[in-house]
């Protein structure tokens, strides 16, 4: 049975790394339009806790997750080895 990898996207919020299509910066006009459209359609999950959005995570299920972490930080967490943080017994 395959185990889905979950990654922390800030403030106790976690997403399934296997369902991520893209992690992008919210600065460009096309991404701002994408986020605006998703907000109007009710497909946005805001994980910023009121802080500035620094990355937009596009998910497989047509959801858009807004995060206050930089795209590079989320990428690093998605690529990190989950066993590296565990202590040896």
N, C-alpha and C positions, 0 to 999 in steps of 0.2 A: 504494500500500500504506500503510495507516494505521500509525503508530508509537504504541505504547502508552506513556503517560507513567508513569514510575516515580518514587516519592517516598520519601525517607528518613524512617523512623519511629523512628530512634534506634539507636545502637550498631552501625552498619553494616548494619542491616536495612532492606530496601526492599520496598515493595508496589506493585502495579499500581493506579494511581489510577483507572483506568477500571472497576475491579471493586469499588470501594468503594460500599456502600449507605449507611452512616451512620458518623459519628464521634461517640461519646457519652462523657460523663463516667461513671466507674464508681461514683458515689456513691449512686445510687438503688437501691432494693430490686429493681425489675424487671430492671435491668441486672445486678445481682449474681446474680440467679437465672439470667439468660441465660448469664453467664460460667460459673457453677457447672454448669449443664446441659451446656454445650459442653465443659468439662473432663472431665465424666463420660463423654461420648460420644467423646472424643479429637479434637475439632474445634478446639481452642485452639492458637494459635501464640503463645508467650510471647516477646516481643521486648524485655522490660524489663531483662534481664541482672541479675535479682535486686533491682531497684529497685522503688519503689512504682508501681503502675499508676495512671496519670493519664488515660489514654484507652483506650477500647475501640473497635476498628474492626471493623464488621460487613461482611463481604465477600459477593459474589454467590454464591460456591461453598459457602455455609453455614459458612464458617470464621470464627472470631473471633480477631482479632489484638490482643494486649495491648501497650500502649506506655507508656513512661515519659515521653513528651512530652505536653504539654497539647493538648486538642482544637483550640484556636485556632492552635497552632503547626503542626499537621498540616494544618489547613485552609488556612493561608497557603501552605504548601509545595505543596499540591494545586492552588491557584489561581495560583501564581507562573508567570511566563513563563519557560520553559526557556532561551530565547535571551538573556534579560537577564543571565545569569551569564557568558556567553561573551565573551571579549575579541575586539575587531575585529582582523583581521590586515592 
